[in-house]
């Protein structure tokens, strides 16, 4: 299993516990250098991540021998078929221009609904065309839940799917959808493995609007103390023990954070697989789905 550097914080002040805001350009350079030095070879970004693609382009990502995955933005409602295709073509061309590259390694629909909706066949044909032209190697979608996975697999054969998974959010393992995707030959990338930083913040620092998560984080803290691992290691272990998952996407707001993650990742690979870690999942989906978190 590999680490992927997520870059939403390169373009937006994203994350429930993000106190630093958007990452500065000089820090982005250092983070990318560390990725190269530690064998992190893939970067995840998106047109919807604010200035992320432009920031990566300014950091000359094309010269760093790093693979890039980006995402097409959600379609504007009410467009005709012709307008929708023009929108996606222009968005992809803009992404390449901002990134300063001729092609990307992976291209996903940021909204899975675009692939399963009225213009889905046209979008899928366009993505296949871009793959055939060598402008991307893999195509797929970002998903949020099992209903989107079911709808996607009924209609398409994606190379790649990005989905939420963490020690507290094991819905897609429990429902069998990780196994279903793997059986279909889909490469799975897990995101939100720190639950927007809530897991790493600890029970004493959970944002007020997410206090309902405190008992779950406290249980994880108790487990980590007994297992003699850090909360960071525990969060990484929960993903690393999933054989269906090919890679874990990690977002950072500083070089120091990234160093801590890569260090913990290396140590996590040597820890025996902790079966009881799988018993710490939260039962209420609303608590682990940021889309419905109270503001």
ZADO-1210 file (C-alpha; in nm, 4 decimals, padded with zeros to 6 digits):
<atoms>
<atom x="00.0000" y="00.0000" z="00.0000" code="UNK" pos="1"/>
<atom x="00.1199" y="00.3510" z="-00.0832" code="UNK" pos="2"/>
<atom x="00.0766" y="00.7017" z="00.0520" code="UNK" pos="3"/>
<atom x="-00.0641" y="00.9720" z="-00.1756" code="UNK" pos="4"/>
<atom x="-00.0128" y="01.3386" z="-00.0954" code="UNK" pos="5"/>
<atom x="-00.3476" y="01.5169" z="-00.0935" code="UNK" pos="6"/>
<atom x="-00.3283" y="01.8848" z="-00.1820" code="UNK" pos="7"/>
<atom x="-00.6646" y="02.0416" z="-00.1052" code="UNK" pos="8"/>
<atom x="-00.4910" y="02.2558" z="00.1599" code="UNK" pos="9"/>
<atom x="-00.2595" y="02.3907" z="-00.1119" code="UNK" pos="10"/>
<atom x="-00.5588" y="02.5737" z="-00.2540" code="UNK" pos="11"/>
<atom x="-00.8141" y="02.6074" z="00.0251" code="UNK" pos="12"/>
<atom x="-00.8257" y="02.6554" z="00.4030" code="UNK" pos="13"/>
<atom x="-00.9835" y="02.3117" z="00.4261" code="UNK" pos="14"/>
<atom x="-01.0452" y="02.0865" z="00.7248" code="UNK" pos="15"/>
<atom x="-01.2455" y="02.0946" z="01.0466" code="UNK" pos="16"/>
<atom x="-00.9284" y="02.1381" z="01.2545" code="UNK" pos="17"/>
<atom x="-00.7171" y="02.3362" z="01.0074" code="UNK" pos="18"/>
<atom x="-00.5916" y="02.6399" z="01.2009" code="UNK" pos="19"/>
<atom x="-00.3116" y="02.7288" z="00.9567" code="UNK" pos="20"/>
<atom x="-00.5242" y="02.7935" z="00.6497" code="UNK" pos="21"/>
<atom x="-00.3880" y="02.7547" z="00.2986" code="UNK" pos="22"/>
<atom x="-00.0305" y="02.6302" z="00.2632" code="UNK" pos="23"/>
<atom x="00.2168" y="02.8940" z="00.1441" code="UNK" pos="24"/>
<atom x="00.4104" y="02.8432" z="-00.1796" code="UNK" pos="25"/>
<atom x="00.7488" y="02.8092" z="-00.0096" code="UNK" pos="26"/>
<atom x="00.6105" y="02.5385" z="00.2195" code="UNK" pos="27"/>
<atom x="00.4561" y="02.3598" z="-00.0786" code="UNK" pos="28"/>
<atom x="00.8031" y="02.3391" z="-00.2353" code="UNK" pos="29"/>
<atom x="00.9441" y="02.1810" z="00.0805" code="UNK" pos="30"/>
<atom x="00.6533" y="01.9374" z="00.1090" code="UNK" pos="31"/>
<atom x="00.6993" y="01.8238" z="-00.2517" code="UNK" pos="32"/>
<atom x="01.0731" y="01.7820" z="-00.1945" code="UNK" pos="33"/>
<atom x="00.9978" y="01.5627" z="00.1060" code="UNK" pos="34"/>
<atom x="00.7558" y="01.3559" z="-00.1026" code="UNK" pos="35"/>
<atom x="01.0315" y="01.2879" z="-00.3539" code="UNK" pos="36"/>
<atom x="01.2824" y="01.2090" z="-00.0788" code="UNK" pos="37"/>
<atom x="01.0539" y="00.9588" z="00.0959" code="UNK" pos="38"/>
<atom x="00.9125" y="00.7709" z="-00.2021" code="UNK" pos="39"/>
<atom x="00.5687" y="00.9329" z="-00.2086" code="UNK" pos="40"/>
<atom x="00.5212" y="00.9323" z="-00.5837" code="UNK" pos="41"/>
<atom x="00.1585" y="01.0399" z="-00.6373" code="UNK" pos="42"/>
<atom x="-00.0162" y="01.3738" z="-00.5854" code="UNK" pos="43"/>
<atom x="-00.3937" y="01.4106" z="-00.5578" code="UNK" pos="44"/>
<atom x="-00.5586" y="01.7375" z="-00.6566" code="UNK" pos="45"/>
<atom x="-00.8770" y="01.8689" z="-00.8203" code="UNK" pos="46"/>
<atom x="-01.0115" y="02.1607" z="-01.0189" code="UNK" pos="47"/>
<atom x="-01.2422" y="02.2307" z="-00.7224" code="UNK" pos="48"/>
<atom x="-00.9522" y="02.2653" z="-00.4761" code="UNK" pos="49"/>
<atom x="-00.9217" y="02.6406" z="-00.5165" code="UNK" pos="50"/>
<atom x="-00.5686" y="02.7332" z="-00.6227" code="UNK" pos="51"/>
<atom x="-00.4253" y="02.3840" z="-00.5668" code="UNK" pos="52"/>
<atom x="-00.3573" y="02.3009" z="-00.9331" code="UNK" pos="53"/>
<atom x="-00.2046" y="02.6439" z="-00.9954" code="UNK" pos="54"/>
<atom x="00.0109" y="02.6141" z="-00.6827" code="UNK" pos="55"/>
<atom x="00.1408" y="02.2779" z="-00.8003" code="UNK" pos="56"/>
<atom x="00.2126" y="02.4216" z="-01.1421" code="UNK" pos="57"/>
<atom x="00.4069" y="02.7108" z="-00.9905" code="UNK" pos="58"/>
<atom x="00.6062" y="02.4547" z="-00.7920" code="UNK" pos="59"/>
<atom x="00.7035" y="02.2973" z="-01.1265" code="UNK" pos="60"/>
<atom x="00.5496" y="01.9650" z="-01.0382" code="UNK" pos="61"/>
<atom x="00.6036" y="01.8429" z="-01.3924" code="UNK" pos="62"/>
<atom x="00.9808" y="01.8283" z="-01.3387" code="UNK" pos="63"/>
<atom x="00.9602" y="01.6299" z="-01.0129" code="UNK" pos="64"/>
<atom x="00.8728" y="01.2906" z="-01.1610" code="UNK" pos="65"/>
<atom x="00.5535" y="01.2755" z="-00.9552" code="UNK" pos="66"/>
<atom x="00.2326" y="01.1145" z="-01.0762" code="UNK" pos="67"/>
<atom x="-00.0738" y="01.3394" z="-01.0696" code="UNK" pos="68"/>
<atom x="-00.4393" y="01.2555" z="-01.0166" code="UNK" pos="69"/>
<atom x="-00.6938" y="01.5307" z="-01.0681" code="UNK" pos="70"/>
<atom x="-01.0720" y="01.5555" z="-01.0822" code="UNK" pos="71"/>
<atom x="-01.3200" y="01.7127" z="-01.3187" code="UNK" pos="72"/>
<atom x="-01.5516" y="01.9645" z="-01.1497" code="UNK" pos="73"/>
<atom x="-01.9194" y="01.9007" z="-01.0912" code="UNK" pos="74"/>
<atom x="-02.1304" y="01.9953" z="-01.3889" code="UNK" pos="75"/>
<atom x="-02.3240" y="02.3206" z="-01.3864" code="UNK" pos="76"/>
<atom x="-02.6965" y="02.2366" z="-01.3607" code="UNK" pos="77"/>
<atom x="-02.9156" y="02.2830" z="-01.6662" code="UNK" pos="78"/>
<atom x="-02.6531" y="02.2374" z="-01.9370" code="UNK" pos="79"/>
<atom x="-02.7349" y="02.0593" z="-02.2594" code="UNK" pos="80"/>
<atom x="-02.5349" y="01.7538" z="-02.3649" code="UNK" pos="81"/>
<atom x="-02.3197" y="01.9623" z="-02.5965" code="UNK" pos="82"/>
<atom x="-02.2662" y="02.2292" z="-02.3318" code="UNK" pos="83"/>
<atom x="-02.1800" y="01.9682" z="-02.0694" code="UNK" pos="84"/>
<atom x="-01.9138" y="01.8090" z="-02.2883" code="UNK" pos="85"/>
<atom x="-01.7668" y="02.1499" z="-02.3699" code="UNK" pos="86"/>
<atom x="-01.7614" y="02.2312" z="-01.9973" code="UNK" pos="87"/>
<atom x="-01.5675" y="01.9141" z="-01.9103" code="UNK" pos="88"/>
<atom x="-01.3272" y="01.9467" z="-02.2040" code="UNK" pos="89"/>
<atom x="-01.2459" y="02.3034" z="-02.1095" code="UNK" pos="90"/>
<atom x="-01.2094" y="02.2094" z="-01.7419" code="UNK" pos="91"/>
<atom x="-00.9616" y="01.9320" z="-01.8214" code="UNK" pos="92"/>
<atom x="-00.7610" y="02.1558" z="-02.0563" code="UNK" pos="93"/>
<atom x="-00.7526" y="02.4215" z="-01.7835" code="UNK" pos="94"/>
<atom x="-00.6286" y="02.1659" z="-01.5294" code="UNK" pos="95"/>
<atom x="-00.3404" y="02.0605" z="-01.7542" code="UNK" pos="96"/>
<atom x="-00.2503" y="02.4249" z="-01.8151" code="UNK" pos="97"/>
<atom x="-00.2558" y="02.5130" z="-01.4447" code="UNK" pos="98"/>
<atom x="-00.0534" y="02.2069" z="-01.3529" code="UNK" pos="99"/>
<atom x="00.1935" y="02.2735" z="-01.6332" code="UNK" pos="100"/>
<atom x="00.1848" y="01.9143" z="-01.7572" code="UNK" pos="101"/>
<atom x="00.0931" y="01.7431" z="-02.0817" code="UNK" pos="102"/>
<atom x="-00.0956" y="01.4556" z="-01.9174" code="UNK" pos="103"/>
<atom x="-00.1986" y="01.3162" z="-01.5798" code="UNK" pos="104"/>
<atom x="-00.1829" y="00.9672" z="-01.4317" code="UNK" pos="105"/>
<atom x="-00.5449" y="00.9608" z="-01.3177" code="UNK" pos="106"/>
<atom x="-00.8649" y="01.1512" z="-01.3922" code="UNK" pos="107"/>
<atom x="-01.1796" y="01.1222" z="-01.1821" code="UNK" pos="108"/>
<atom x="-01.5245" y="01.2742" z="-01.1842" code="UNK" pos="109"/>
<atom x="-01.5314" y="01.4755" z="-00.8626" code="UNK" pos="110"/>
<atom x="-01.9045" y="01.4149" z="-00.8365" code="UNK" pos="111"/>
<atom x="-01.9912" y="01.0518" z="-00.9020" code="UNK" pos="112"/>
<atom x="-02.3423" y="01.1684" z="-00.9858" code="UNK" pos="113"/>
<atom x="-02.2078" y="01.3204" z="-01.3060" code="UNK" pos="114"/>
<atom x="-02.1170" y="00.9695" z="-01.4254" code="UNK" pos="115"/>
<atom x="-02.4475" y="00.8129" z="-01.3234" code="UNK" pos="116"/>
<atom x="-02.6693" y="01.1047" z="-01.4255" code="UNK" pos="117"/>
<atom x="-02.8209" y="01.2136" z="-01.7596" code="UNK" pos="118"/>
<atom x="-02.4872" y="01.3148" z="-01.9133" code="UNK" pos="119"/>
<atom x="-02.3009" y="01.0174" z="-01.7662" code="UNK" pos="120"/>
<atom x="-02.2579" y="00.8232" z="-02.0932" code="UNK" pos="121"/>
<atom x="-02.1107" y="01.1282" z="-02.2651" code="UNK" pos="122"/>
<atom x="-01.8771" y="01.2033" z="-01.9759" code="UNK" pos="123"/>
<atom x="-01.7582" y="00.8430" z="-01.9605" code="UNK" pos="124"/>
<atom x="-01.6978" y="00.8406" z="-02.3358" code="UNK" pos="125"/>
<atom x="-01.4987" y="01.1636" z="-02.3038" code="UNK" pos="126"/>
<atom x="-01.2865" y="01.0229" z="-02.0209" code="UNK" pos="127"/>
<atom x="-01.2254" y="00.7087" z="-02.2250" code="UNK" pos="128"/>
<atom x="-01.1220" y="00.9229" z="-02.5192" code="UNK" pos="129"/>
<atom x="-00.8753" y="01.1143" z="-02.3036" code="UNK" pos="130"/>
<atom x="-00.7323" y="00.7838" z="-02.1794" code="UNK" pos="131"/>
<atom x="-00.7005" y="00.6524" z="-02.5350" code="UNK" pos="132"/>
<atom x="-00.5192" y="00.9713" z="-02.6347" code="UNK" pos="133"/>
<atom x="-00.2653" y="00.9199" z="-02.3567" code="UNK" pos="134"/>
<atom x="-00.3797" y="01.2270" z="-02.1638" code="UNK" pos="135"/>
<atom x="-00.4562" y="01.0091" z="-01.8610" code="UNK" pos="136"/>
<atom x="-00.3771" y="00.6492" z="-01.7740" code="UNK" pos="137"/>
<atom x="-00.6700" y="00.5742" z="-01.5432" code="UNK" pos="138"/>
<atom x="-01.0248" y="00.7026" z="-01.5125" code="UNK" pos="139"/>
<atom x="-01.2820" y="00.6781" z="-01.2362" code="UNK" pos="140"/>
<atom x="-01.4729" y="00.8719" z="-00.9739" code="UNK" pos="141"/>
<atom x="-01.4741" y="01.0086" z="-00.6223" code="UNK" pos="142"/>
<atom x="-01.7552" y="00.8554" z="-00.4156" code="UNK" pos="143"/>
<atom x="-01.9061" y="00.9120" z="-00.0709" code="UNK" pos="144"/>
<atom x="-02.1187" y="00.6083" z="00.0089" code="UNK" pos="145"/>
<atom x="-02.2300" y="00.2611" z="-00.0964" code="UNK" pos="146"/>
<atom x="-02.5252" y="00.3858" z="-00.3014" code="UNK" pos="147"/>
<atom x="-02.2894" y="00.5780" z="-00.5293" code="UNK" pos="148"/>
<atom x="-02.0623" y="00.2747" z="-00.5634" code="UNK" pos="149"/>
<atom x="-02.3567" y="00.0522" z="-00.6573" code="UNK" pos="150"/>
<atom x="-02.4822" y="00.3024" z="-00.9132" code="UNK" pos="151"/>
<atom x="-02.1344" y="00.3477" z="-01.0599" code="UNK" pos="152"/>
<atom x="-02.0552" y="-00.0239" z="-01.0932" code="UNK" pos="153"/>
<atom x="-02.3938" y="-00.0917" z="-01.2529" code="UNK" pos="154"/>
<atom x="-02.3082" y="00.1483" z="-01.5356" code="UNK" pos="155"/>
<atom x="-01.9292" y="00.1795" z="-01.5662" code="UNK" pos="156"/>
<atom x="-01.6025" y="-00.0114" z="-01.5180" code="UNK" pos="157"/>
<atom x="-01.3767" y="00.2424" z="-01.3453" code="UNK" pos="158"/>
<atom x="-01.0032" y="00.1938" z="-01.3123" code="UNK" pos="159"/>
<atom x="-00.9929" y="00.4030" z="-00.9995" code="UNK" pos="160"/>
<atom x="-01.2226" y="00.5040" z="-00.7132" code="UNK" pos="161"/>
<atom x="-01.1498" y="00.7389" z="-00.4239" code="UNK" pos="162"/>
<atom x="-01.3629" y="00.6908" z="-00.1131" code="UNK" pos="163"/>
<atom x="-01.3814" y="00.7851" z="00.2568" code="UNK" pos="164"/>
<atom x="-01.2364" y="00.5395" z="00.5082" code="UNK" pos="165"/>
<atom x="-01.0947" y="00.5741" z="00.8570" code="UNK" pos="166"/>
<atom x="-01.0738" y="00.3914" z="01.1857" code="UNK" pos="167"/>
<atom x="-01.3984" y="00.5650" z="01.2857" code="UNK" pos="168"/>
<atom x="-01.5644" y="00.5401" z="00.9436" code="UNK" pos="169"/>
<atom x="-01.5662" y="00.1766" z="00.8314" code="UNK" pos="170"/>
<atom x="-01.9027" y="00.1799" z="00.6563" code="UNK" pos="171"/>
<atom x="-01.7697" y="00.0614" z="00.3207" code="UNK" pos="172"/>
<atom x="-01.5772" y="-00.2283" z="00.4753" code="UNK" pos="173"/>
<atom x="-01.8761" y="-00.3347" z="00.6820" code="UNK" pos="174"/>
<atom x="-02.1120" y="-00.3178" z="00.3833" code="UNK" pos="175"/>
<atom x="-01.8773" y="-00.5256" z="00.1692" code="UNK" pos="176"/>
<atom x="-01.8186" y="-00.2481" z="-00.0832" code="UNK" pos="177"/>
<atom x="-01.4411" y="-00.2428" z="-00.0409" code="UNK" pos="178"/>
<atom x="-01.4400" y="-00.6102" z="-00.1291" code="UNK" pos="179"/>
<atom x="-01.6826" y="-00.5569" z="-00.4177" code="UNK" pos="180"/>
<atom x="-01.4650" y="-00.2866" z="-00.5736" code="UNK" pos="181"/>
<atom x="-01.1506" y="-00.4959" z="-00.5308" code="UNK" pos="182"/>
<atom x="-01.3209" y="-00.7980" z="-00.6878" code="UNK" pos="183"/>
<atom x="-01.4104" y="-00.5793" z="-00.9866" code="UNK" pos="184"/>
<atom x="-01.0435" y="-00.4897" z="-01.0298" code="UNK" pos="185"/>
<atom x="-01.0876" y="-00.1284" z="-00.9186" code="UNK" pos="186"/>
<atom x="-00.7905" y="00.0516" z="-00.7618" code="UNK" pos="187"/>
<atom x="-00.9112" y="00.1963" z="-00.4304" code="UNK" pos="188"/>
<atom x="-00.7735" y="00.5157" z="-00.2766" code="UNK" pos="189"/>
<atom x="-00.8889" y="00.5939" z="00.0768" code="UNK" pos="190"/>
<atom x="-00.9318" y="00.9580" z="00.1752" code="UNK" pos="191"/>
<atom x="-01.0405" y="01.1338" z="00.4963" code="UNK" pos="192"/>
<atom x="-00.8396" y="00.8817" z="00.6955" code="UNK" pos="193"/>
<atom x="-00.7932" y="01.1415" z="00.9727" code="UNK" pos="194"/>
<atom x="-01.1565" y="01.2563" z="00.9439" code="UNK" pos="195"/>
<atom x="-01.0529" y="01.6151" z="00.8586" code="UNK" pos="196"/>
<atom x="-00.8032" y="01.6092" z="01.1464" code="UNK" pos="197"/>
<atom x="-01.0593" y="01.5275" z="01.4161" code="UNK" pos="198"/>
<atom x="-00.8906" y="01.1965" z="01.4980" code="UNK" pos="199"/>
<atom x="-00.5510" y="01.3592" z="01.5409" code="UNK" pos="200"/>
<atom x="-00.6837" y="01.6580" z="01.7355" code="UNK" pos="201"/>
<atom x="-00.7695" y="01.4315" z="02.0256" code="UNK" pos="202"/>
<atom x="-01.0774" y="01.4235" z="02.2483" code="UNK" pos="203"/>
<atom x="-00.9764" y="01.7400" z="02.4362" code="UNK" pos="204"/>
<atom x="-00.9609" y="01.9518" z="02.1187" code="UNK" pos="205"/>
<atom x="-01.2609" y="01.8404" z="01.9183" code="UNK" pos="206"/>
<atom x="-01.4455" y="02.1366" z="01.7598" code="UNK" pos="207"/>
<atom x="-01.7621" y="02.2331" z="01.9453" code="UNK" pos="208"/>
<atom x="-01.9886" y="02.1399" z="01.6551" code="UNK" pos="209"/>
<atom x="-01.8468" y="01.7847" z="01.6548" code="UNK" pos="210"/>
<atom x="-01.8618" y="01.7049" z="02.0251" code="UNK" pos="211"/>
<atom x="-02.0783" y="01.4008" z="01.9498" code="UNK" pos="212"/>
<atom x="-01.7594" y="01.2374" z="01.8192" code="UNK" pos="213"/>
<atom x="-01.5764" y="01.2741" z="02.1517" code="UNK" pos="214"/>
<atom x="-01.6701" y="00.9311" z="02.2971" code="UNK" pos="215"/>
<atom x="-01.5457" y="00.7567" z="01.9821" code="UNK" pos="216"/>
<atom x="-01.2170" y="00.9470" z="01.9868" code="UNK" pos="217"/>
<atom x="-01.1761" y="00.8699" z="02.3567" code="UNK" pos="218"/>
<atom x="-01.2189" y="00.4974" z="02.2840" code="UNK" pos="219"/>
<atom x="-00.9513" y="00.5227" z="02.0156" code="UNK" pos="220"/>
<atom x="-00.7197" y="00.7061" z="02.2553" code="UNK" pos="221"/>
<atom x="-00.7626" y="00.4280" z="02.5098" code="UNK" pos="222"/>
<atom x="-00.6892" y="00.1652" z="02.2461" code="UNK" pos="223"/>
<atom x="-00.3780" y="00.3518" z="02.1258" code="UNK" pos="224"/>
<atom x="-00.2490" y="00.3834" z="02.4826" code="UNK" pos="225"/>
<atom x="-00.2922" y="00.0091" z="02.5411" code="UNK" pos="226"/>
<atom x="-00.1315" y="-00.0760" z="02.2059" code="UNK" pos="227"/>
<atom x="00.1504" y="00.1723" z="02.2767" code="UNK" pos="228"/>
<atom x="00.1074" y="00.3548" z="01.9480" code="UNK" pos="229"/>
<atom x="00.0299" y="00.7179" z="01.8693" code="UNK" pos="230"/>
<atom x="-00.3088" y="00.8337" z="01.7432" code="UNK" pos="231"/>
<atom x="-00.1406" y="00.9003" z="01.4097" code="UNK" pos="232"/>
<atom x="-00.0124" y="00.5442" z="01.3926" code="UNK" pos="233"/>
<atom x="-00.3548" y="00.4103" z="01.4924" code="UNK" pos="234"/>
<atom x="-00.5246" y="00.6086" z="01.2151" code="UNK" pos="235"/>
<atom x="-00.2738" y="00.4865" z="00.9580" code="UNK" pos="236"/>
<atom x="-00.2911" y="00.1274" z="01.0813" code="UNK" pos="237"/>
<atom x="-00.6669" y="00.1178" z="01.0298" code="UNK" pos="238"/>
<atom x="-00.6163" y="00.1831" z="00.6591" code="UNK" pos="239"/>
<atom x="-00.2965" y="-00.0167" z="00.6199" code="UNK" pos="240"/>
<atom x="-00.4706" y="-00.3321" z="00.7418" code="UNK" pos="241"/>
<atom x="-00.7235" y="-00.3188" z="00.4565" code="UNK" pos="242"/>
<atom x="-00.5898" y="-00.5359" z="00.1718" code="UNK" pos="243"/>
<atom x="-00.8477" y="-00.3981" z="-00.0722" code="UNK" pos="244"/>
<atom x="-00.7126" y="-00.0438" z="-00.0361" code="UNK" pos="245"/>
<atom x="-00.4231" y="00.0387" z="-00.2697" code="UNK" pos="246"/>
<atom x="-00.3328" y="00.3810" z="-00.1308" code="UNK" pos="247"/>
<atom x="-00.4095" y="00.6267" z="00.1480" code="UNK" pos="248"/>
<atom x="-00.4530" y="00.9960" z="00.0655" code="UNK" pos="249"/>
<atom x="-00.3146" y="01.2277" z="00.3340" code="UNK" pos="250"/>
<atom x="-00.3575" y="01.6043" z="00.3409" code="UNK" pos="251"/>
<atom x="-00.1110" y="01.8266" z="00.5246" code="UNK" pos="252"/>
<atom x="-00.0806" y="02.1932" z="00.6199" code="UNK" pos="253"/>
<atom x="00.2949" y="02.1926" z="00.6871" code="UNK" pos="254"/>
<atom x="00.6177" y="02.0094" z="00.6172" code="UNK" pos="255"/>
<atom x="00.6321" y="01.9061" z="00.9828" code="UNK" pos="256"/>
<atom x="00.2938" y="01.7346" z="00.9560" code="UNK" pos="257"/>
<atom x="00.4044" y="01.5520" z="00.6435" code="UNK" pos="258"/>
<atom x="00.7285" y="01.4394" z="00.8080" code="UNK" pos="259"/>
<atom x="00.5347" y="01.3017" z="01.1044" code="UNK" pos="260"/>
<atom x="00.2984" y="01.1146" z="00.8732" code="UNK" pos="261"/>
<atom x="00.5692" y="00.9558" z="00.6588" code="UNK" pos="262"/>
<atom x="00.7609" y="00.8554" z="00.9712" code="UNK" pos="263"/>
<atom x="00.4508" y="00.7042" z="01.1299" code="UNK" pos="264"/>
<atom x="00.3621" y="00.5294" z="00.8041" code="UNK" pos="265"/>
<atom x="00.6982" y="00.3524" z="00.7934" code="UNK" pos="266"/>
<atom x="00.6628" y="00.2393" z="01.1539" code="UNK" pos="267"/>
<atom x="00.3003" y="00.1346" z="01.1067" code="UNK" pos="268"/>
<atom x="00.4004" y="-00.1203" z="00.8437" code="UNK" pos="269"/>
<atom x="00.5984" y="-00.3130" z="01.1059" code="UNK" pos="270"/>
<atom x="00.3146" y="-00.3339" z="01.3614" code="UNK" pos="271"/>
<atom x="00.1183" y="-00.6579" z="01.3815" code="UNK" pos="272"/>
<atom x="-00.2304" y="-00.6274" z="01.2326" code="UNK" pos="273"/>
<atom x="-00.4574" y="-00.5287" z="01.5243" code="UNK" pos="274"/>
<atom x="-00.7919" y="-00.6997" z="01.4731" code="UNK" pos="275"/>
<atom x="-00.9576" y="-00.5174" z="01.7618" code="UNK" pos="276"/>
<atom x="-00.8859" y="-00.1827" z="01.5950" code="UNK" pos="277"/>
<atom x="-01.1698" y="-00.2715" z="01.3581" code="UNK" pos="278"/>
<atom x="-01.4136" y="-00.2636" z="01.6517" code="UNK" pos="279"/>
<atom x="-01.3807" y="00.1130" z="01.7026" code="UNK" pos="280"/>
<atom x="-01.6010" y="00.2238" z="01.4138" code="UNK" pos="281"/>
<atom x="-01.8797" y="00.4743" z="01.4757" code="UNK" pos="282"/>
<atom x="-02.2291" y="00.3350" z="01.4233" code="UNK" pos="283"/>
<atom x="-02.4005" y="00.6617" z="01.3275" code="UNK" pos="284"/>
<atom x="-02.3149" y="00.7526" z="00.9634" code="UNK" pos="285"/>
<atom x="-02.4004" y="01.1176" z="01.0244" code="UNK" pos="286"/>
<atom x="-02.1116" y="01.1487" z="01.2703" code="UNK" pos="287"/>
<atom x="-01.8494" y="01.0462" z="01.0123" code="UNK" pos="288"/>
<atom x="-01.9897" y="01.2114" z="00.6999" code="UNK" pos="289"/>
<atom x="-01.8592" y="01.5711" z="00.6780" code="UNK" pos="290"/>
<atom x="-02.1321" y="01.6568" z="00.4271" code="UNK" pos="291"/>
<atom x="-02.3900" y="01.6552" z="00.7061" code="UNK" pos="292"/>
<atom x="-02.1811" y="01.7847" z="00.9954" code="UNK" pos="293"/>
<atom x="-02.3427" y="02.0747" z="01.1846" code="UNK" pos="294"/>
<atom x="-02.1806" y="02.4084" z="01.1142" code="UNK" pos="295"/>
</atoms>
